[in-house]
Amino acid sequence: MTFASALPLALCLSLLPVVAGACHSKEQPAVSQSRVPEPSGDIEAAIGLWAFTPADGSKGCVLALNRQPLPHGYGLHIEHCALASLAAATHWRPTAQGFGIANEADSVILEFRQTGVDTFVAVDGSLRVERAPST
């Protein structure tokens, strides 16, 4: 083997630890897998327009949960609300089972767990939440 032919081999062998380290680095982003969102606190499962209906069937609210970042969660917009329990709602945030609605003091008003692809229920059983039709 001549010096000229040994140089590329030596160069490749000297770079091997660097390349191998980059492949096993903990800083590499995880590969995203497309799947139906499960009750995992995934923000996308909760984004959108929702109808909040009391368990007794009385008049409820329509809330829009959005991606607008706020200091303690994400923005929301209340429309047509007849529920005193949600009057103080200022933001929402994902939880392990679904999402929580909080007030200006960042106290959780109500917490919801996901029961289906487009359905949630209040942990205390007081409200059902389903996708609302766009108006």
Residue pairs with C-beta under 8 A, 6 or more apart in sequence:
22 28
36 117
37 44
37 45
37 117
38 45
38 114
39 45
39 96
39 97
39 98
39 113
39 114
40 96
41 94
41 95
41 96
41 97
41 98
41 99
42 94
43 67
43 74
43 94
45 94
45 98
45 114
46 65
46 92
46 94
46 98
46 99
46 120
47 65
47 66
47 67
48 64
48 65
48 131
49 62
49 63
49 64
49 131
49 132
49 133
49 134
50 62
50 63
50 64
50 65
50 120
50 129
50 130
50 131
50 132
51 60
51 61
51 62
51 129
51 130
51 131
51 132
52 60
52 61
52 62
52 63
52 83
52 86
52 127
52 128
52 129
53 60
53 127
53 128
53 129
53 130
54 60
54 83
54 126
54 127
54 128
55 125
55 126
55 127
55 128
58 82
59 82
60 81
60 82
60 83
60 127
61 78
61 79
61 80
61 81
61 82
61 83
61 86
62 78
62 79
62 80
62 81
62 132
63 76
63 77
63 78
63 79
63 81
63 86
63 89
63 101
64 76
64 77
64 79
65 74
65 75
65 76
65 92
65 99
66 74
66 75
66 76
66 77
67 74
67 75
68 74
68 75
69 75
70 90
70 91
72 91
72 93
72 102
72 106
73 91
73 92
73 93
73 100
73 102
74 91
74 92
74 93
75 91
75 92
76 89
76 90
76 91
76 92
76 101
78 86
78 87
78 89
81 87
83 127
85 109
85 110
85 126
86 101
86 109
86 110
88 103
88 104
88 109
89 101
89 102
89 103
89 109
90 102
90 103
90 104
91 101
91 102
91 106
92 99
92 100
92 101
92 102
93 99
93 100
93 102
95 111
97 111
97 112
97 113
97 114
97 123
98 111
98 112
98 113
98 114
98 120
99 111
99 112
99 120
100 108
100 109
100 110
100 111
100 112
101 108
101 109
101 110
101 111
101 112
102 108
102 109
103 109
110 122
110 123
110 124
110 126
110 127
111 122
111 123
112 120
112 121
112 122
112 123
112 127
112 129
113 120
113 121
113 123
114 120
115 121
118 130
118 131
119 128
119 129
119 130
120 128
120 129
120 130
121 127
121 128
121 129
122 128
122 129
